[in-house]
Amino acid sequence: MAKHVPSFICQNCGSAYTKWQGKCEGCGEWNTLSEEDSIAATAMPASIRAKRKGRLFTLESLTGESQQAPRLPSGMAELDRVTGGGFVRGSVLLVGGDPGIGKSTLLTQAASLLARAGHRAVYISGEEAVAQVRLRAARLGLADAAVQLAAETSVEDIIATLSEGTPPRLVVIDSIQTMWTDTVESAPGTVTQVRASAQALIRFAKKSGAALILVGHVTKDGQIAGPRVVEHMVDAVLSFEGEGSQQFRILRSVKNRFGPTDEIGVFEMTGLGLREVTNPSELFLSERDLGSPGTAVFAGIEGTRPVLVELQALVAPTSLGTPRRAVVGWDPSRLSMVLAVLEAHCGIKLSGHDVYLNVAGGLRIQEPAADLAAAAALVSSLANAPLPVDAVYFGEISLSGAVRPVAQSSARLKEAAKLGFARAVLPEAPRGETGASDGGLSLNSVGSLTSLVAEIAARSEKRLRPAAQA
């Protein structure tokens, strides 16, 4: 015997409530609760439950040989870098990104390359018709690839079709928010349907050994829509990032059970699809405005790859009661901290200026090693003093104004030397440790932010009063 029990489920985090309320207590969002009718079974008598016995299974020990998970190269070096070397048999990947960023284009190219290599690749679209997918493939020059297409949203029908014949090596579901299953009574796209559909597709992938890629929608905050439990169910979560006005696209690994979680893949959007960028530093610096105040080159690390990118800063007098702080591509809280350190320890008053900071090329920087480059760009803009065009900057700034060392300095310096830079401004080496390999660069070690400000002030005609001269 079963009965219908109305429940209200948050479409943002998946929390369930017995009655409607304006604010979700789980995630704090307003007006995200939606009514969904779920079927709750009545309690089963104890006499019936006792008849069912558990099955025996084999317990394994920690010792023993562990086989390396077989991987299937996708044919795209940047995609393989992010996934850890290719698709693992039976793995499930969740790819999210803003609308129009290029998720379908990327997966169409990957499926076509696998099909050309002789593997069975299936592309299931719940948002587009087969003719629309064919038009995209023809535009990308991939119409000759033997990719099997379908426009279907029923999970049961998809699994039944894929189970026939040779098991596929790659299955793309675009997107998981459009899928629905008969096991639950909810509309497609709701939390219940997304969770149940993903669970059924993941079970098929683990049983058949096919690599499954789920495309996920994102919210206005950039988070993957649907219940958070789906991100825990899959093996890898990839985020496709980029600005609409920029041609660069960044594929970032957020979670990966079979590889690193801090790798990025760089692509360039062209008329023929996504082109892999093997040297992103050269591409990010190709349009530098040499000799302009407020620009500094940051030598960063993304996963195992050193990346050089330009930070652009603009400091201008404000006409507002509260100065404006605008950041693109960097953490706003890090900018606030750097501004506070400049004012407290270096004597630079920025409370009457608007501050704008931009990471050129559409890259999003997450490591604190960009503090020194951001501070140099800000002081350069305020003092109207151009920084040396052949210098790179990296280092973490503490609240006391000291510049702290960062990891993988040698890799940063080697990448800078390869691109023609001659000098580097970096933190002092920790006590008891030898300095990093300079890669042929002239090193300028700074122990505090005050010394860097004084050096930039000496290059300017505008009079600054850093704390060291006060």
BABA-742266 format. One record per residue (C-alpha): x, y, z; residue in one letter; residue number from 1. Coordinates in nm, 4 decimals, padded with zeros to 6 digits. Layout:
N
((X,Y,Z),A,NUM),
...
***
This chain:
470
((00.0000,00.0000,00.0000),M,1),
((00.1353,00.3427,-00.0930),A,2),
((00.0157,00.6964,-00.0460),K,3),
((00.1000,01.0332,-00.1986),H,4),
((00.2867,01.2597,00.0387),V,5),
((00.3339,01.6214,-00.0743),P,6),
((00.6816,01.7539,-00.0093),S,7),
((00.8584,02.0786,-00.0829),F,8),
((01.2135,02.0414,-00.2125),I,9),
((01.4710,02.3166,-00.2523),C,10),
((01.5782,02.3376,-00.6164),Q,11),
((01.9171,02.4726,-00.5110),N,12),
((02.0417,02.2261,-00.2485),C,13),
((01.7820,01.9473,-00.2404),G,14),
((01.6591,01.9942,00.1182),S,15),
((01.3067,01.8586,00.1741),A,16),
((01.0292,02.0118,00.3884),Y,17),
((00.6782,01.9049,00.4732),T,18),
((00.5341,02.2533,00.4115),K,19),
((00.6245,02.5537,00.2035),W,20),
((00.8372,02.8326,00.3434),Q,21),
((01.0043,03.1309,00.1870),G,22),
((01.3644,03.0630,00.2880),K,23),
((01.5510,02.7334,00.2653),C,24),
((01.7246,02.6600,00.5934),E,25),
((01.9785,02.4359,00.4211),G,26),
((02.1352,02.6858,00.1787),C,27),
((01.9812,03.0155,00.2856),G,28),
((01.8262,03.0923,-00.0552),E,29),
((01.4830,03.2495,-00.0900),W,30),
((01.1908,03.1260,-00.3042),N,31),
((01.3640,02.8051,-00.4135),T,32),
((01.1155,02.5546,-00.2649),L,33),
((00.8975,02.3709,-00.5130),S,34),
((00.6209,02.1198,-00.4405),E,35),
((00.6826,01.7662,-00.5627),E,36),
((00.4549,01.4693,-00.5029),D,37),
((00.6523,01.1724,-00.3787),S,38),
((00.5214,00.8256,-00.3079),I,39),
((00.5921,00.7068,00.0427),A,40),
((00.5430,00.3401,00.1142),A,41),
((00.3815,00.2408,00.4379),T,42),
((00.5845,00.0518,00.6887),A,43),
((00.6443,-00.3120,00.5942),M,44),
((00.5413,-00.5688,00.8549),P,45),
((00.8270,-00.7134,01.0549),A,46),
((00.7300,-01.0696,00.9542),S,47),
((00.7872,-00.9873,00.5864),I,48),
((01.1102,-00.7964,00.6485),R,49),
((01.2551,-01.0894,00.8447),A,50),
((01.2257,-01.3255,00.5460),K,51),
((01.4787,-01.1279,00.3450),R,52),
((01.8371,-01.2255,00.4294),K,53),
((02.1483,-01.0445,00.3235),G,54),
((02.3798,-01.1990,00.0662),R,55),
((02.7404,-01.2828,00.1386),L,56),
((03.0168,-01.0878,-00.0324),F,57),
((03.3944,-01.1257,-00.0369),T,58),
((03.6113,-00.9074,00.1852),L,59),
((03.9441,-00.7957,00.0415),E,60),
((04.2667,-00.7047,00.2216),S,61),
((04.4747,-00.3918,00.1818),L,62),
((04.7678,-00.5936,00.0486),T,63),
((04.7679,-00.7127,-00.3086),G,64),
((04.8269,-00.5895,-00.6598),E,65),
((04.6192,-00.2989,-00.7831),S,66),
((04.5811,-00.2754,-01.1566),Q,67),
((04.6170,00.0631,-01.3216),Q,68),
((04.2814,00.1900,-01.4421),A,69),
((04.2751,00.1611,-01.8236),P,70),
((04.2338,00.4969,-01.9914),R,71),
((04.0918,00.5908,-02.3279),L,72),
((04.2649,00.8954,-02.4824),P,73),
((04.0137,01.1436,-02.6182),S,74),
((04.2376,01.2688,-02.8979),G,75),
((04.2479,01.6192,-02.7413),M,76),
((04.5639,01.6749,-02.5389),A,77),
((04.4145,01.9554,-02.3290),E,78),
((04.1096,01.7474,-02.2372),L,79),
((04.3305,01.4508,-02.1478),D,80),
((04.5443,01.6777,-01.9277),R,81),
((04.2414,01.7807,-01.7230),V,82),
((04.0987,01.4289,-01.6913),T,83),
((04.4355,01.2869,-01.5889),G,84),
((04.5341,01.1125,-01.9110),G,85),
((04.2039,01.0161,-02.0725),G,86),
((03.8659,00.8658,-01.9878),F,87),
((03.8710,00.5838,-01.7335),V,88),
((03.6567,00.2828,-01.8150),R,89),
((03.3232,00.3084,-01.6316),G,90),
((03.3899,00.6613,-01.5051),S,91),
((03.1303,00.9384,-01.4927),V,92),
((03.2169,01.3025,-01.5601),L,93),
((02.9990,01.6056,-01.4946),L,94),
((03.0747,01.9086,-01.7151),V,95),
((02.9244,02.2455,-01.6226),G,96),
((02.9506,02.5933,-01.7676),G,97),
((02.7621,02.9055,-01.8655),D,98),
((02.5159,02.8909,-02.1575),P,99),
((02.6909,02.9266,-02.4918),G,100),
((03.0390,02.8781,-02.3495),I,101),
((03.1070,02.5784,-02.5760),G,102),
((03.0220,02.2644,-02.3756),K,103),
((02.8360,02.0950,-02.6619),S,104),
((03.1081,02.1949,-02.9080),T,105),
((03.3806,02.0459,-02.6887),L,106),
((03.1980,01.7174,-02.6358),L,107),
((03.1001,01.6899,-03.0016),T,108),
((03.4671,01.7201,-03.0970),Q,109),
((03.5719,01.4645,-02.8341),A,110),
((03.3045,01.2129,-02.9416),A,111),
((03.3971,01.2572,-03.3080),S,112),
((03.7667,01.1987,-03.2448),L,113),
((03.6908,00.8786,-03.0538),L,114),
((03.4595,00.7588,-03.3284),A,115),
((03.7279,00.8219,-03.5891),R,116),
((03.9628,00.6099,-03.3770),A,117),
((03.7243,00.3145,-03.4122),G,118),
((03.5397,00.3356,-03.0792),H,119),
((03.1639,00.3413,-03.0384),R,120),
((03.0633,00.6920,-02.9279),A,121),
((02.7014,00.7888,-02.8569),V,122),
((02.5715,01.1454,-02.8237),Y,123),
((02.2285,01.1772,-02.6592),I,124),
((02.0797,01.5271,-02.6780),S,125),
((01.7799,01.6275,-02.4714),G,126),
((01.7850,01.9911,-02.5818),E,127),
((01.8517,01.9743,-02.9558),E,128),
((01.7156,01.7744,-03.2438),A,129),
((01.9385,01.5367,-03.4372),V,130),
((01.9401,01.7781,-03.7316),A,131),
((02.0772,02.0562,-03.5108),Q,132),
((02.3590,01.8364,-03.3857),V,133),
((02.4397,01.7411,-03.7438),R,134),
((02.4574,02.1085,-03.8427),L,135),
((02.7100,02.1721,-03.5659),R,136),
((02.9179,01.8709,-03.6701),A,137),
((02.9160,01.9899,-04.0317),A,138),
((03.0289,02.3377,-03.9240),R,139),
((03.3142,02.1825,-03.7267),L,140),
((03.4151,01.9584,-04.0187),G,141),
((03.3233,01.6405,-03.8286),L,142),
((03.0289,01.5180,-04.0328),A,143),
((03.2219,01.2096,-04.1476),D,144),
((03.2706,01.0804,-03.7901),A,145),
((03.0647,00.7706,-03.7034),A,146),
((02.9036,00.9196,-03.3925),V,147),
((02.5654,00.7700,-03.3072),Q,148),
((02.3093,01.0447,-03.2385),L,149),
((01.9708,01.0513,-03.0705),A,150),
((01.7314,01.3100,-02.9297),A,151),
((01.5819,01.1385,-02.6256),E,152),
((01.5025,01.2243,-02.2648),T,153),
((01.3676,00.8983,-02.1184),S,154),
((01.6371,00.7325,-01.9084),V,155),
((01.4801,00.3870,-01.9401),E,156),
((01.4706,00.4120,-02.3205),D,157),
((01.8307,00.5376,-02.3323),I,158),
((01.9635,00.2549,-02.1168),I,159),
((01.7692,-00.0090,-02.3127),A,160),
((01.9060,00.1244,-02.6432),T,161),
((02.2654,00.1496,-02.5228),L,162),
((02.2526,-00.2049,-02.3824),S,163),
((02.1939,-00.3490,-02.7295),E,164),
((02.4964,-00.4578,-02.9311),G,165),
((02.8543,-00.3636,-02.8512),T,166),
((02.8850,-00.1626,-02.5318),P,167),
((02.9729,00.2001,-02.6102),P,168),
((03.3077,00.3409,-02.5028),R,169),
((03.1769,00.6971,-02.4606),L,170),
((02.8266,00.8243,-02.3887),V,171),
((02.7446,01.1970,-02.3778),V,172),
((02.4189,01.3078,-02.2100),I,173),
((02.3371,01.6696,-02.2969),D,174),
((02.2019,01.7596,-02.0500),S,175),
((02.1147,01.5812,-01.7244),I,176),
((01.8530,01.8467,-01.6390),Q,177),
((01.6403,01.7348,-01.9361),T,178),
((01.6382,01.3646,-01.8432),M,179),
((01.3472,01.1963,-01.6647),W,180),
((01.2778,00.8514,-01.5262),T,181),
((00.9565,00.6619,-01.4528),D,182),
((01.0685,00.5709,-01.1024),T,183),
((00.9779,00.9148,-00.9621),V,184),
((00.6809,01.1410,-01.0221),E,185),
((00.8328,01.4810,-01.0813),S,186),
((00.8861,01.7156,-01.3717),A,187),
((01.2182,01.7001,-01.5612),P,188),
((01.4769,01.9335,-01.4137),G,189),
((01.3583,01.9069,-01.0556),T,190),
((01.5900,01.7918,-00.7822),V,191),
((01.4236,01.4522,-00.7526),T,192),
((01.4376,01.3805,-01.1266),Q,193),
((01.7974,01.4954,-01.1657),V,194),
((01.9121,01.2772,-00.8766),R,195),
((01.7185,00.9697,-00.9896),A,196),
((01.8161,01.0057,-01.3568),S,197),
((02.1827,01.0521,-01.2714),A,198),
((02.1777,00.7497,-01.0418),Q,199),
((02.0298,00.5261,-01.3131),A,200),
((02.2784,00.6431,-01.5768),L,201),
((02.5727,00.6040,-01.3387),I,202),
((02.4616,00.2503,-01.2567),R,203),
((02.4601,00.1682,-01.6302),F,204),
((02.8092,00.3167,-01.6772),A,205),
((02.9562,00.1139,-01.3915),K,206),
((02.7943,-00.2060,-01.5183),K,207),
((02.8808,-00.1647,-01.8881),S,208),
((03.2227,00.0000,-01.8514),G,209),
((03.1321,00.2959,-02.0726),A,210),
((03.2732,00.6394,-01.9958),A,211),
((02.9751,00.8657,-01.9284),L,212),
((02.9787,01.2453,-01.9606),I,213),
((02.6880,01.4399,-01.8137),L,214),
((02.6384,01.8040,-01.9127),V,215),
((02.5022,02.0139,-01.6271),G,216),
((02.3375,02.3536,-01.6278),H,217),
((02.4681,02.6227,-01.3945),V,218),
((02.2901,02.8776,-01.1786),T,219),
((02.3403,03.2538,-01.1921),K,220),
((02.6165,03.2117,-00.9313),D,221),
((02.8101,02.9722,-01.1550),G,222),
((02.7282,02.6620,-00.9485),Q,223),
((02.6032,02.3458,-01.1180),I,224),
((02.2248,02.3384,-01.0908),A,225),
((02.0488,02.0552,-00.9141),G,226),
((02.1253,01.8694,-00.5927),P,227),
((02.4781,01.8782,-00.4609),R,228),
((02.4656,01.5022,-00.4162),V,229),
((02.5073,01.4560,-00.7944),V,230),
((02.8579,01.6059,-00.7713),E,231),
((02.9384,01.3485,-00.5014),H,232),
((02.8016,01.0636,-00.7145),M,233),
((03.0175,01.1301,-01.0206),V,234),
((03.3900,01.0598,-01.0483),D,235),
((03.4959,01.3974,-01.1877),A,236),
((03.3507,01.7476,-01.2062),V,237),
((03.4840,01.9737,-01.4804),L,238),
((03.4061,02.3452,-01.5090),S,239),
((03.4170,02.5162,-01.8484),F,240),
((03.4963,02.8835,-01.7930),E,241),
((03.5459,03.1901,-02.0075),G,242),
((03.4201,03.5368,-02.0859),E,243),
((03.1763,03.5893,-02.3697),G,244),
((03.3897,03.8712,-02.5118),S,245),
((03.7078,03.6605,-02.5032),Q,246),
((03.7941,03.3766,-02.7383),Q,247),
((03.9782,03.1821,-02.4676),F,248),
((03.8094,02.8978,-02.2793),R,249),
((03.9407,02.7311,-01.9632),I,250),
((03.8469,02.3737,-01.8713),L,251),
((03.9168,02.3344,-01.5001),R,252),
((03.9066,02.0170,-01.2912),S,253),
((03.7107,02.0724,-00.9696),V,254),
((03.6953,01.7074,-00.8637),K,255),
((03.8729,01.4055,-01.0082),N,256),
((03.9010,01.0615,-00.8515),R,257),
((04.1485,00.9462,-01.1159),F,258),
((04.3714,01.2508,-01.1549),G,259),
((04.4729,01.5926,-01.0212),P,260),
((04.2104,01.8434,-00.9169),T,261),
((04.3972,02.1605,-01.0070),D,262),
((04.4776,02.1099,-01.3749),E,263),
((04.3429,02.3338,-01.6495),I,264),
((04.3048,02.2950,-02.0223),G,265),
((04.3148,02.6031,-02.2446),V,266),
((04.1175,02.6310,-02.5679),F,267),
((04.0539,02.9036,-02.8203),E,268),
((03.7096,02.9398,-02.9744),M,269),
((03.7331,02.9705,-03.3522),T,270),
((03.4954,02.9387,-03.6439),G,271),
((03.5898,02.5726,-03.6749),L,272),
((03.5343,02.4917,-03.3083),G,273),
((03.7691,02.4782,-03.0129),L,274),
((04.1408,02.4863,-03.0884),R,275),
((04.3841,02.3554,-02.8283),E,276),
((04.6350,02.6032,-02.6885),V,277),
((04.9574,02.4249,-02.6037),T,278),
((05.1356,02.7388,-02.4774),N,279),
((04.8745,02.9523,-02.2971),P,280),
((05.1328,03.1942,-02.1545),S,281),
((05.2347,03.3103,-02.4993),E,282),
((04.8726,03.3525,-02.5981),L,283),
((04.7736,03.5469,-02.2860),F,284),
((05.0683,03.7841,-02.3319),L,285),
((05.0361,03.8263,-02.7089),S,286),
((04.8398,04.1526,-02.6819),E,287),
((05.0318,04.3207,-02.4010),R,288),
((05.0393,04.6999,-02.3926),D,289),
((05.4095,04.7465,-02.3229),L,290),
((05.5193,05.0422,-02.1134),G,291),
((05.1779,05.1314,-01.9720),S,292),
((05.1403,05.2076,-01.6004),P,293),
((04.9289,04.9665,-01.4013),G,294),
((05.0276,04.6427,-01.5768),T,295),
((05.2305,04.3607,-01.4238),A,296),
((05.3022,04.0070,-01.5458),V,297),
((05.2210,03.7355,-01.2931),F,298),
((05.3982,03.3995,-01.3081),A,299),
((05.1406,03.1530,-01.1776),G,300),
((05.0910,02.7783,-01.1528),I,301),
((04.7769,02.6000,-01.2685),E,302),
((04.8101,02.2352,-01.1706),G,303),
((05.1472,02.1240,-01.3062),T,304),
((05.1575,02.3927,-01.5730),R,305),
((05.3195,02.7355,-01.5251),P,306),
((05.1088,03.0141,-01.6750),V,307),
((05.2101,03.3759,-01.7270),L,308),
((04.9281,03.6285,-01.7407),V,309),
((04.9006,04.0057,-01.7302),E,310),
((04.7307,04.1840,-01.4393),L,311),
((04.5842,04.5236,-01.5250),Q,312),
((04.5061,04.7807,-01.2559),A,313),
((04.3515,05.1262,-01.2662),L,314),
((04.3496,05.3599,-00.9663),V,315),
((04.1582,05.6832,-01.0207),A,316),
((04.0196,05.9548,-00.7883),P,317),
((03.6594,05.8897,-00.6967),T,318),
((03.3639,06.1240,-00.6990),S,319),
((03.1526,05.8918,-00.4862),L,320),
((03.1160,05.8780,-00.1126),G,321),
((03.2198,05.5129,-00.1139),T,322),
((03.5048,05.4259,-00.3544),P,323),
((03.4335,05.1517,-00.6019),R,324),
((03.6243,04.8220,-00.6056),R,325),
((03.5799,04.6150,-00.9227),A,326),
((03.7619,04.2856,-00.9853),V,327),
((03.7518,04.0518,-01.2862),V,328),
((03.9302,03.7174,-01.2661),G,329),
((04.0541,03.7427,-00.9063),W,330),
((03.9137,03.7052,-00.5562),D,331),
((03.7679,04.0403,-00.4380),P,332),
((03.8587,03.9597,-00.0766),S,333),
((04.2255,03.9243,-00.1747),R,334),
((04.2132,04.2682,-00.3363),L,335),
((04.0629,04.4181,-00.0212),S,336),
((04.3401,04.2623,00.1856),M,337),
((04.6150,04.3944,-00.0437),V,338),
((04.4645,04.7440,-00.0333),L,339),
((04.4492,04.7326,00.3454),A,340),
((04.8146,04.6269,00.3706),V,341),
((04.9218,04.9030,00.1296),L,342),
((04.7438,05.1627,00.3390),E,343),
((04.8432,05.0302,00.6818),A,344),
((05.2102,04.9443,00.6231),H,345),
((05.3123,05.1409,00.3145),C,346),
((05.1402,05.4729,00.3810),G,347),
((04.9501,05.4708,00.0492),I,348),
((04.6047,05.6241,00.0908),K,349),
((04.3555,05.4592,-00.1410),L,350),
((04.0366,05.5451,00.0475),S,351),
((03.9670,05.8294,-00.1965),G,352),
((04.0290,05.6325,-00.5156),H,353),
((03.8325,05.3880,-00.7259),D,354),
((04.0231,05.0645,-00.7850),V,355),
((03.9770,04.8356,-01.0856),Y,356),
((04.1674,04.5104,-01.1355),L,357),
((04.1460,04.2798,-01.4348),N,358),
((04.3147,03.9532,-01.5332),V,359),
((04.3755,03.9725,-01.9064),A,360),
((04.2590,03.6883,-02.1273),G,361),
((03.9654,03.5700,-01.9182),G,362),
((04.1722,03.3493,-01.6850),L,363),
((04.0586,03.3145,-01.3235),R,364),
((04.3438,03.3169,-01.0727),I,365),
((04.2887,03.1290,-00.7484),Q,366),
((04.6311,03.1109,-00.5851),E,367),
((04.7512,03.3770,-00.3364),P,368),
((05.0857,03.4053,-00.5184),A,369),
((04.9282,03.6791,-00.7304),A,370),
((04.9298,03.9222,-00.4348),D,371),
((05.2682,04.0727,-00.5220),L,372),
((05.1824,04.1224,-00.8897),A,373),
((04.8501,04.2842,-00.7996),A,374),
((05.0167,04.5180,-00.5505),A,375),
((05.2814,04.6155,-00.8056),A,376),
((05.0156,04.6925,-01.0673),A,377),
((04.8116,04.9002,-00.8205),L,378),
((05.1076,05.1096,-00.7049),V,379),
((05.2247,05.1507,-01.0647),S,380),
((04.8855,05.2878,-01.1677),S,381),
((04.8635,05.5233,-00.8699),L,382),
((05.2175,05.6523,-00.9204),A,383),
((05.1860,05.6622,-01.3005),N,384),
((05.5131,05.4691,-01.3145),A,385),
((05.5424,05.1901,-01.5746),P,386),
((05.6952,04.8682,-01.4492),L,387),
((05.9820,04.6994,-01.6361),P,388),
((05.8413,04.5205,-01.9381),V,389),
((06.0836,04.2296,-01.8943),D,390),
((05.9935,04.1527,-01.5307),A,391),
((05.7560,03.8999,-01.3741),V,392),
((05.6126,03.9118,-01.0229),Y,393),
((05.4895,03.6463,-00.7810),F,394),
((05.4631,03.6178,-00.4031),G,395),
((05.2086,03.6042,-00.1234),E,396),
((05.1565,03.9111,00.0962),I,397),
((05.0859,03.8618,00.4665),S,398),
((04.8860,04.0985,00.6847),L,399),
((05.2084,04.2251,00.8384),S,400),
((05.3325,04.3439,00.4988),G,401),
((05.5893,04.0661,00.4590),A,402),
((05.6216,03.8839,00.1275),V,403),
((05.5984,03.5090,00.1819),R,404),
((05.7525,03.2378,-00.0409),P,405),
((05.5349,03.0309,-00.2726),V,406),
((05.5696,02.6829,-00.4166),A,407),
((05.7250,02.5802,-00.7501),Q,408),
((05.9331,02.8940,-00.7964),S,409),
((06.1705,02.7162,-01.0360),S,410),
((05.8908,02.6246,-01.2759),A,411),
((05.7663,02.9833,-01.2778),R,412),
((06.1115,03.1205,-01.3518),L,413),
((06.1815,02.8695,-01.6282),K,414),
((05.8553,02.9587,-01.8019),E,415),
((05.9366,03.3296,-01.7758),A,416),
((06.2850,03.2751,-01.9204),A,417),
((06.1397,03.0713,-02.2063),K,418),
((05.9146,03.3622,-02.3025),L,419),
((06.1986,03.6142,-02.3044),G,420),
((06.1715,03.7787,-01.9625),F,421),
((06.4980,03.8922,-01.8053),A,422),
((06.4156,03.9599,-01.4405),R,423),
((06.1836,03.8422,-01.1649),A,424),
((06.0587,04.0048,-00.8454),V,425),
((05.9945,03.7280,-00.5948),L,426),
((06.0023,03.6558,-00.2188),P,427),
((06.3188,03.5794,-00.0319),E,428),
((06.4068,03.2114,00.0054),A,429),
((06.3074,03.0576,00.3420),P,430),
((06.5750,03.0116,00.6020),R,431),
((06.7786,02.6967,00.5602),G,432),
((06.6742,02.6581,00.1967),E,433),
((06.8679,02.7418,-00.1161),T,434),
((06.7201,02.9764,-00.3704),G,435),
((06.5212,02.8426,-00.6613),A,436),
((06.6816,02.7878,-00.9975),S,437),
((06.6782,03.1285,-01.1632),D,438),
((06.6426,02.9941,-01.5161),G,439),
((06.8870,03.2625,-01.6331),G,440),
((06.6825,03.5520,-01.4926),L,441),
((06.8043,03.8362,-01.2739),S,442),
((06.6325,03.7876,-00.9366),L,443),
((06.5162,04.0734,-00.7154),N,444),
((06.4198,03.9241,-00.3786),S,445),
((06.1906,04.1405,-00.1638),V,446),
((06.1185,04.0669,00.2001),G,447),
((05.8430,04.3210,00.2542),S,448),
((05.5917,04.5108,00.0461),L,449),
((05.7413,04.8410,00.1639),T,450),
((06.0621,04.7849,-00.0322),S,451),
((05.8670,04.7107,-00.3499),L,452),
((05.6601,05.0278,-00.3092),V,453),
((05.9742,05.2339,-00.2520),A,454),
((06.1310,05.0915,-00.5686),E,455),
((05.8256,05.1767,-00.7779),I,456),
((05.8021,05.5218,-00.6210),A,457),
((06.1613,05.5922,-00.7219),A,458),
((06.0607,05.5396,-01.0861),R,459),
((05.7797,05.7926,-01.0691),S,460),
((05.7696,06.1671,-01.0940),E,461),
((05.4663,06.1698,-00.8675),K,462),
((05.5612,06.1960,-00.5026),R,463),
((05.4615,05.8975,-00.2936),L,464),
((05.5328,05.8641,00.0732),R,465),
((05.5764,05.4993,00.1619),P,466),
((05.6187,05.4034,00.5198),A,467),
((05.9894,05.3433,00.4718),A,468),
((06.0425,05.7156,00.3987),Q,469),
((05.7866,05.8561,00.6418),A,470),
***
